[in-house]
Amino acid sequence: AHGLASSSQEGQTCHTCPRQKPPEVLVSARQRLYAKELRLLRHVLDSATPGDPMSICKAIERFGTEILQADSLWLKVAGGQKQAVLLNAVQAAAAAGNGG
């Protein structure tokens, strides 16, 4: 049912399938779509203390106030009461991950 241009595995082209973008194009599109989130993740991994929920929250807040504001961008994060919910969730996940 597929009309492949050659019988070799490498360089096959399917004439009956819709044209697919090369993987590097898809990765680039995803990186652009989630660039801010990926930058946030990198910042948290580089600056927060592993296993310390408060350190993680502070790193996220610093990313929004110090890094993104310098680029005239913003980051919507949960603060106040929502921060307490997130802290409890992170602490519960950490406890579950440590067998507790």
Buried (B, 14 or more C-beta within 10 A) or exposed (E): EEEBEEEEEEEEEEEEEEEEEEEEEEEEEEEEEEEBEEBBEEBBEEBBEEEEBEBBBBBBBBBBEEBBEEEEEEBEBEEEEEBEEBBEEBEEEBEEEEEE
